[in-house]
Amino acid sequence: MLIDEKTRKLLDVDRVLAELHTTTPYGLKYKNSMKPYTPKDKKILENELERIEKIKELIQAQKPVFLEIKSTMKQIKDIRRSIERTVQGGVLTTVELFELKNLNSAMNLISNSQKKLQWKIPEKYIIKELKWVDKLLDPDKSGLMTFYIYDSYSKELAETRKQKQKLEQQFEANRKNLIKEIEQQANVSIRITGEITVSRSNAEQIEKLKKNEKLQVSSETYMNTTFKIKPDEAMLKLTEQIETLKNQELLEEGKVLEKLSLELAAKSNEIISNMEALGEFDLLIAKAYLAIAQNAVKPIIRPISQEGILYTIINGRNPVVEAELRKKSKEYMPITIKLNQNAAVITGANMGGKTVSLKMAGLLAAMVHYGLLVPADYMEMPLFDFIFLSAGDQQSVDQGLSTFGAEMQGIKNILCKEQSSGLILIDELARGTNPQEGYAISYAIIDYLIKKQHLTIITTHFDKLVREGVKHLQVNGLRNIDTDLINSPELISQHMDYTLIEIEGNAEVPRDALKISKMMGIPKEIIEKAEEIMGR
């Protein structure tokens, strides 16, 4: 597994993927089945990233065409089950054929829109015009979006309907003549439905109509009595003949539906291929729109060399954190990380943004593996066999492990991956034990990892963990700020400089904790005592 569930959750991978807004049910299917690319998929991933970048450019250059495509996509329903049923020998209903007709029409529109794009579209995204479906479901070339079992589907059906229509017209003529005859005879006005309603207060009229052999009571209430005409023998015979023809019509319609379903089943692969192309194209467009929203760029994929792992992010942004800050009308400070060694240590005081930088590095790497452009000015990295994040504050209740025990359990599992190359991110390594042992364990783990083909980034408060082969990055923090001018805790984050600067040698971890404590309003006596102890 490239990214385990805990790492996936800690990095907010799912929150990023949730911002991929596909339009069709077919695009949603492909989105839900997204899996991270692995090192062996390097060429496939590079092609995908190039296509996203191309679509991103096209959206900006040909916006009206994409508005057409998105508008048409919104009309599309998922009818995969209907097509699958034809393959299994099922017979489609008129409603299902209507839905297929509409889907094919929408696909034709998208196909025409694709032809307007200034791009040689790869085969997997091309939606084809299936003219045979048009001909099959609209044999009379009516151009209507409705579906009807046309007479042209069957000579027998056409003849049956013709006979039925003739008898229905004859029945209707007889019915009108009978209505006219009763109206003249009884001196009443009968509705076009063949009914007449009389108030119960007119008892004489009711009795008179009850004696009329050509009328019968259809309903009675406490207020009214309703009569309807009684069909004569000729009308009854016509009714019987019409019902016989209706049954014949239903049988013929069933044969037509069966024939249509068989023809669709024979070429179902073409319809399914179009659905798949539509889903792939929809997801590609969603990735491009996400890239535009995040002002993202195409990352460069580098191989892992003997000299070390090259990993660079210029002005990278964590899109989840950036979105949260935007809601609060706050600005995100981009972070730059340049690594050309297998291990790096990030130091800095609490509230300095070490964890945010660490998670940004992991999230952007995960986004690359999922085939997304990244929110940065520039990024280059290799593909990893796995990405692992240890946050150091997760207890394992199920196994009865402490915070430190759970951390070591996770790290042990990663250290056992001898034949792979991973991105290992550890936040505050060994924070859950006493400082002396924590430092020793941290030093030993880093010493072990720099000899492996992993890229390891560790945030820490421990001094002197840096040695040859380990890059030292430090949060600029409050080093250039006059903390006496900050008199409110809310102002700390506004003045905090989250920039990572490269430190030469094994510099001590900055002592911003006392500065922050002072700004948070901790009594002066405590601050002075702490300074005295540190100065000993």
C-alpha atoms as one frame of an Amber mdcrd trajectory, in Angstrom:
protein
   0.000   0.000   0.000   1.514   3.321  -1.083  -0.319   5.373   1.558  -1.791
   3.735   4.662  -5.110   4.926   6.054  -3.573   6.806   8.994  -1.149   8.727
   6.757  -3.902   9.396   4.240  -6.054  10.886   7.000  -3.264  12.917   8.628
  -2.265  14.421   5.279  -5.906  15.293   4.393  -5.637  13.442   1.075  -9.383
  12.731   1.006 -10.207  16.404   1.574  -8.168  17.285  -1.504  -9.785  14.548
  -3.606 -13.200  15.778  -2.437 -12.497  18.987  -4.359 -12.379  17.001  -7.606
 -15.854  17.821  -8.912 -16.766  15.429 -11.697 -20.035  16.112 -13.526 -21.230
  12.740 -14.801 -21.876   9.460 -12.970 -19.227   7.912 -15.221 -16.642  10.492
 -14.127 -17.584   9.873 -10.495 -16.960   6.151 -10.991 -13.411   6.851 -12.203
 -12.811   9.353  -9.417 -13.890   6.839  -6.761 -11.562   4.208  -8.222  -8.496
   6.493  -8.294  -5.358   4.802  -7.017  -1.909   6.334  -6.553   0.652   5.795
  -9.285   3.759   3.823  -8.318   7.377   4.169  -9.558   6.754   1.613 -12.310
   3.951   3.867 -13.611   6.303   6.833 -14.141   5.681   7.224 -17.878   1.915
   6.773 -17.498   1.854   9.406 -14.751   3.921  11.871 -16.775   1.485  11.501
 -19.682  -1.444  12.105 -17.328   0.148  15.247 -15.876   0.863  16.580 -19.371
  -2.766  16.013 -20.372  -4.053  17.838 -17.286  -1.759  20.767 -18.044  -2.997
  20.794 -21.651  -6.668  20.786 -20.595  -5.898  23.529 -18.072  -4.494  25.668
 -20.916  -7.456  24.853 -23.164  -9.999  25.787 -20.484  -8.370  29.188 -20.200
  -8.133  29.608 -23.986 -11.471  28.055 -25.030 -13.727  28.644 -22.043 -17.033
  28.688 -24.037 -16.346  25.180 -25.399 -15.867  23.794 -21.905 -19.003  25.544
 -20.713 -20.834  23.687 -23.523 -19.278  20.392 -22.447 -20.045  20.874 -18.732
 -23.620  21.951 -19.505 -24.216  18.844 -21.626 -22.576  16.582 -19.045 -25.068
  17.746 -16.403 -27.885  16.114 -18.395 -26.288  12.674 -18.412 -27.717   9.782
 -16.413 -26.110   6.478 -15.497 -27.617   3.735 -17.678 -24.800   1.198 -17.452
 -27.142  -1.358 -15.883 -29.509  -1.132 -18.866 -26.734  -1.873 -21.361 -25.395
  -4.663 -19.168 -28.908  -6.185 -19.074 -29.035  -6.389 -22.873 -25.754  -8.347
 -22.847 -27.317 -10.742 -20.337 -30.342 -11.232 -22.612 -32.638  -8.691 -20.971
 -35.217  -6.672 -22.905 -35.167  -2.903 -22.421 -38.297  -0.908 -21.674 -39.386
   2.148 -23.636 -38.185   4.291 -20.711 -34.707   2.738 -20.872 -34.574   3.241
 -24.638 -35.628   6.866 -24.130 -32.743   7.304 -21.650 -30.287   5.704 -24.089
 -31.517   7.962 -26.883 -30.917  11.017 -24.687 -27.494   9.771 -23.571 -26.454
   9.206 -27.174 -27.668  12.675 -28.112 -25.628  14.197 -25.270 -22.575  12.191
 -26.313 -22.967  13.468 -29.882 -22.986  17.039 -28.575 -19.854  16.434 -26.483
 -18.197  14.740 -29.461 -18.859  17.845 -31.551 -17.492  20.044 -28.750 -14.347
  17.910 -28.579 -13.758  18.535 -32.292 -13.610  22.278 -31.561 -10.722  21.866
 -29.137  -7.292  22.829 -30.392  -5.825  19.513 -29.296  -5.186  16.099 -30.776
  -7.209  14.242 -28.171  -5.785  10.872 -27.037  -7.923   7.906 -28.040  -9.025
   7.049 -24.480 -10.861  10.396 -24.191 -12.514  10.516 -27.623 -16.302  10.265
 -27.480 -17.571   8.925 -30.795 -20.782   9.713 -32.623 -22.715   6.458 -32.721
 -24.906   7.174 -35.742 -26.221   3.631 -35.725 -27.846   4.323 -32.344 -29.570
   7.393 -33.806 -30.820   5.333 -36.727 -31.952   2.507 -34.465 -33.878   4.631
 -31.981 -35.159   7.255 -34.435 -35.879   5.326 -37.650 -38.220   8.050 -38.951
 -35.559  10.758 -38.380 -38.033  12.837 -36.401 -35.274  14.500 -34.390 -37.473
  14.350 -31.288 -35.914  13.512 -27.921 -38.807  11.239 -26.992 -38.835   7.539
 -27.812 -41.748   5.762 -29.468 -42.147   2.280 -30.926 -42.543   3.448 -34.499
 -44.705   1.699 -37.098 -41.635   1.422 -39.302 -40.141  -1.125 -36.881 -42.672
  -3.787 -37.993 -45.121  -4.246 -40.878 -47.335  -6.389 -38.647 -47.338  -3.681
 -35.978 -48.195  -0.991 -38.526 -51.094  -3.058 -39.933 -52.449  -3.876 -36.446
 -52.376  -0.223 -35.428 -54.081   0.778 -38.689 -56.927  -1.676 -38.082 -57.238
  -0.636 -34.462 -57.385   3.040 -35.376 -60.113   2.350 -37.956 -62.256   0.475
 -35.398 -61.659   3.161 -32.743 -62.855   5.816 -35.173 -65.933   3.741 -35.966
 -66.577   3.225 -32.236 -66.276   6.945 -31.597 -68.696   7.751 -34.446 -71.238
   5.270 -33.022 -70.817   6.758 -29.549 -71.416  10.302 -30.782 -74.505   9.210
 -32.705 -75.848   7.471 -29.583 -75.229  10.588 -27.468 -77.056  12.740 -30.014
 -79.972  10.321 -30.120 -80.340  10.279 -26.306 -80.084  14.071 -26.070 -82.952
  14.495 -28.559 -85.034  11.754 -26.987 -84.625  12.790 -23.324 -84.164  16.516
 -23.935 -80.895  16.607 -21.983 -77.306  17.717 -22.630 -74.702  14.946 -22.289
 -71.023  15.734 -21.711 -68.422  14.711 -24.285 -67.430  11.919 -21.887 -70.858
  10.380 -22.367 -72.061  11.308 -18.855 -74.817  13.452 -17.394 -75.133  14.492
 -13.744 -78.498  15.353 -12.184 -79.140  16.937  -8.788 -80.936  14.676  -6.260
 -83.452  17.466  -5.807 -84.717  16.795  -9.365 -86.230  13.407  -8.519 -88.575
  13.432 -11.499 -85.721  13.848 -13.964 -83.718  11.093 -12.252 -86.600   8.628
 -12.443 -87.179   9.468 -16.102 -83.502   8.852 -16.979 -83.421   5.587 -15.004
 -86.169   4.270 -17.304 -84.128   5.105 -20.402 -82.662   1.821 -21.689 -79.775
   3.615 -23.336 -78.501   5.046 -20.033 -77.179   3.482 -16.823 -76.325   4.875
 -13.390 -72.544   5.166 -12.976 -72.451   6.756  -9.498 -74.668   8.245  -6.791
 -73.943  10.674  -3.953 -76.144  12.415  -1.427 -76.178  15.397  -3.805 -76.113
  13.983  -7.351 -76.780  10.987  -9.555 -74.539  10.463 -12.582 -75.608   8.523
 -15.669 -73.536   7.296 -18.574 -74.514   5.976 -21.964 -74.958   2.232 -22.316
 -73.054   0.837 -25.331 -75.241  -0.873 -27.906 -74.454  -4.255 -29.439 -72.468
  -2.763 -32.281 -70.307  -0.782 -29.840 -69.766  -3.830 -27.626 -68.629  -5.842
 -30.633 -66.272  -3.058 -31.677 -64.876  -2.906 -28.141 -64.140  -6.611 -28.218
 -62.407  -6.315 -31.594 -60.365  -3.314 -30.399 -59.199  -5.191 -27.271 -58.070
  -8.095 -29.434 -56.060  -5.737 -31.618 -54.559  -4.038 -28.534 -53.269  -7.394
 -27.334 -51.811  -8.066 -30.767 -50.216  -4.609 -30.675 -48.622  -5.322 -27.281
 -47.240  -8.619 -28.562 -45.742  -6.928 -31.629 -44.300  -4.104 -29.501 -42.691
  -6.738 -27.272 -41.087  -8.332 -30.341 -39.789  -4.922 -31.433 -38.296  -4.212
 -27.991 -36.668  -7.631 -27.998 -35.186  -7.020 -31.461 -33.891  -3.568 -30.478
 -32.333  -4.980 -27.313 -30.574  -7.715 -29.297 -29.148  -5.159 -31.733 -27.934
  -3.010 -28.839 -26.375  -6.033 -27.129 -24.482  -6.918 -30.318 -22.770  -3.499
 -30.303 -22.855  -2.847 -26.551 -19.067  -2.607 -26.460 -19.241   0.612 -28.511
 -21.701   2.196 -26.074 -19.679   1.058 -23.056 -16.470   2.389 -24.659 -18.160
   5.761 -25.073 -19.247   5.709 -21.419 -15.677   4.933 -20.370 -14.264   7.699
 -22.580 -16.820  10.097 -21.128 -15.836   9.125 -17.572 -12.116   9.516 -18.295
 -12.665  12.870 -20.025 -14.883  14.113 -17.189 -12.257  13.242 -14.558  -9.490
  14.846 -16.641 -11.505  18.070 -16.860 -12.172  17.955 -13.096  -8.423  17.647
 -12.425  -7.742  20.622 -14.692 -10.399  22.785 -13.010  -8.921  21.862  -9.614
  -5.481  22.884 -10.861  -6.864  26.247 -11.979  -8.587  26.789  -8.628  -5.350
  25.970  -6.768  -3.081  27.829  -9.194  -1.241  24.531  -9.517   1.646  23.498
 -11.765   2.889  20.295 -13.350   5.541  18.651 -11.153   8.749  17.254 -12.620
   9.347  13.560 -11.913  13.021  12.795 -11.268  14.623   9.353 -10.877  16.332
   8.424  -7.618  20.093   8.690  -8.142  23.083   7.366  -6.246  23.880  10.876
  -5.038  20.624  11.128  -3.157  16.965  12.007  -3.543  16.241  15.327  -5.249
  13.113  16.869  -3.743  12.227  20.512  -4.320   9.122  22.587  -3.647   9.221
  26.292  -4.478   6.524  28.361  -2.764   4.400  25.324  -2.030   0.985  25.645
  -0.399  -1.104  23.183   1.560  -4.486  23.606  -0.219  -6.489  22.433   2.802
  -4.823  24.858   5.229  -4.911  27.626   2.639  -8.681  27.180   2.175  -9.254
  27.306   5.943  -7.194  30.491   6.263  -9.049  32.055   3.350 -12.339  31.549
   5.208 -10.866  33.614   8.057  -9.581  36.269   5.621  -6.004  35.271   6.433
  -3.146  34.759   4.018  -1.158  31.552   3.618   2.620  31.924   3.590   4.113
  29.662   0.874   6.977  27.381   1.895  10.084  26.445  -0.055  11.889  23.153
   0.592  15.042  22.167  -1.302  16.544  18.784  -0.541  19.322  16.887  -2.289
  20.121  14.463   0.513  18.290  11.487   1.941  17.464  13.087   5.273  16.454
  16.523   6.572  15.681  17.907   9.998  13.313  20.836  10.475  13.793  22.752
  13.722  11.967  25.687  15.250   9.833  26.629  18.214   6.207  25.596  18.690
   3.735  27.653  16.631   6.528  28.073  14.066   4.859  25.976  11.389   7.133
  22.915  11.380   4.204  20.520  11.251   2.455  22.523   8.523   5.627  22.428
   6.406   6.051  18.698   7.028   2.461  17.896   6.074   2.630  20.146   3.031
   5.655  18.196   1.788   3.749  14.932   2.286   0.435  16.128   0.834   1.960
  17.562  -2.334   3.892  14.324  -2.842   0.640  12.375  -2.407  -1.116  14.659
  -4.906   1.581  13.886  -7.469   1.125  10.160  -6.881  -2.644  10.588  -7.429
  -1.993  12.272 -10.766  -2.731  15.881  -9.789  -0.970  19.138 -10.461   0.391
  20.746  -7.285  -0.196  24.164  -5.665   3.328  25.564  -5.951   5.485  27.643
  -8.258   7.663  24.612  -8.987   8.071  21.049  -7.752  10.346  18.150  -8.593
  10.485  14.784  -6.889  10.929  11.061  -7.481   8.103   8.569  -7.216   8.111
   6.643  -3.945   7.117   3.109  -3.085   5.309   4.459  -0.019   4.550   7.655
   1.884   4.454   7.442   5.675   3.650  10.095   8.274   4.107   9.636  12.014
   2.440  12.469  13.931   3.762  11.285  17.300   0.509  11.983  19.149  -1.501
   8.890  18.238  -2.121   6.298  20.921  -3.038   2.725  20.001  -5.854   1.872
  22.366  -6.524  -1.487  20.710  -2.981  -2.699  21.398  -2.638  -0.914  24.741
   0.274   1.163  23.472   1.255   4.600  24.755   1.879   7.517  22.407   5.564
   6.622  22.257   4.839   2.906  21.844   2.401   3.549  18.983   4.947   5.841
  17.307   7.715   3.255  17.530   5.380   0.522  16.258   4.632   2.559  13.113
   8.279   3.495  12.556   9.387  -0.134  13.037   7.031  -1.264  10.265   8.517
   1.329   7.929  12.128   0.520   8.825  11.465  -3.075   7.786  10.815  -2.001
   4.169  14.351  -2.776   3.033  13.767  -3.181  -0.692  11.756  -0.019  -1.284
  12.171   3.734  -1.411   9.771   5.844   0.616   8.981   9.339   1.800   9.147
   9.142   5.608   7.764  12.099   7.553   8.081  12.158  11.337   6.670  14.991
  13.411   8.484  15.544  16.716  10.296  12.216  16.770  10.336  10.537  20.220
   8.412  13.349  21.868   6.548  10.805  23.993   9.515   9.773  26.138  12.106
  11.506  28.332  14.385  13.983  26.484  17.645  12.086  27.010  16.344   8.796
  25.634  14.344  10.633  23.000  17.477  12.340  21.687  19.404   9.061  21.602
  16.646   7.211  19.759  16.162  10.100  17.309  19.885  10.261  16.550  20.062
   6.515  15.988  16.967   6.433  13.723  18.301   9.289  11.579  21.706   7.583
  11.389  19.972   4.426  10.186  17.744   6.147   7.635  20.403   8.239   5.880
  21.954   4.985   4.672  18.686   3.877   3.023  17.013   4.861  -0.224  14.353
   6.817   1.630  13.730  10.526   1.831  13.248  11.258   5.531  12.064  14.598
   6.910  11.866  14.958  10.690  10.709  17.867  12.812  12.323  18.063  16.240
  13.104  20.156  19.305  16.288  18.209  19.979  19.661  19.897  19.432  22.612
  18.274  17.610  20.706  15.774  15.465  22.292  17.142  12.311  25.419  15.495
  10.969  26.980  14.802   7.579  24.320  13.659   5.126  21.495  15.440   6.959
  20.056  18.731   5.727  19.119  21.233   8.462  16.131  23.480   7.765  14.963
  25.941  10.380  11.786  27.975  10.675  12.687  31.648  10.585  10.090  32.190
  13.314  10.385  35.371  15.362  14.121  35.895  14.994  13.709  39.233  13.183
  10.755  40.490  15.217  10.816  42.865  18.179   8.573  40.821  20.455   8.094
  43.767  22.834   5.877  45.316  20.153   3.509  42.320  20.179   1.115  42.728
  23.071  -1.632  40.329  22.033  -1.556  36.509  21.543  -3.688  36.930  18.407
  -0.869  38.893  16.759   1.721  36.113  17.099   0.682  34.219  13.964   0.602
  37.457  11.981   4.246  38.172  12.794   5.482  34.575  12.624   7.755  33.979
   9.631   7.176  30.391   8.472   9.990  30.495   5.909  12.432  27.588   6.078
  16.062  28.647   5.950  18.985  26.309   5.398  21.358  26.150   8.358  25.013
  25.275   7.932  26.411  23.030  10.619  24.683  21.866  13.786  23.105  25.080
  15.037  20.992  24.964  18.163  17.224  24.901  17.987  15.905  28.490  18.272
  14.553  29.481  21.701  11.343  31.104  20.543   9.386  29.319  23.279  10.316
  31.988  25.868   9.422  34.745  23.437   6.052  33.178  22.767   5.420  32.577
  26.485   6.185  36.234  27.151   3.794  37.370  24.397   1.110  35.021  25.722
   1.178  36.951  29.012   3.085  34.515  31.251   4.152  36.440  34.415   7.493
  38.263  34.090   8.863  36.502  37.171   8.494  33.095  35.484  10.087  34.300
  32.246  13.097  35.754  34.084  13.542  32.564  36.115  13.453  30.457  32.969
  16.051  32.705  31.310  18.253  32.368  34.381  18.050  28.562  34.252  18.863
  28.480  30.543  21.867  30.738  31.111  23.509  28.387  33.618
